[in-house]
Amino acid sequence: MITVEQVCEMVQKKLRGKNAEGITLGEQTAFDELGLSSLQVADIVYGIEDQLGIEFDPSRAADVKTIGDLVNLANTTAQVQA
């Protein structure tokens, strides 16, 4: 299982060096509002896959819009692949 807080920490690391001040991360935070590149978002996704030992269905991963969406997908995928 992965938590919203863990994903927020991963996102925060990607925001370093950008104007991250004033950004509050949470379950409803949309990735497109953060100014992250698609490569940075993919790096977060791959990090979660490695951490949980799972592999996301690319078509379902493409539908992820918020941190909460990613957490739900990760935990659902982990349960199915367990």
Buried (B, 14 or more C-beta within 10 A) or exposed (E): EBEBEBBBEBBEEBBEEEEBEEBEBEBEBEBEEBEBEEEBBEBBBEBBBEEBEBEBEEEEBEEBBBBBBBBBBBBEBBEEEE
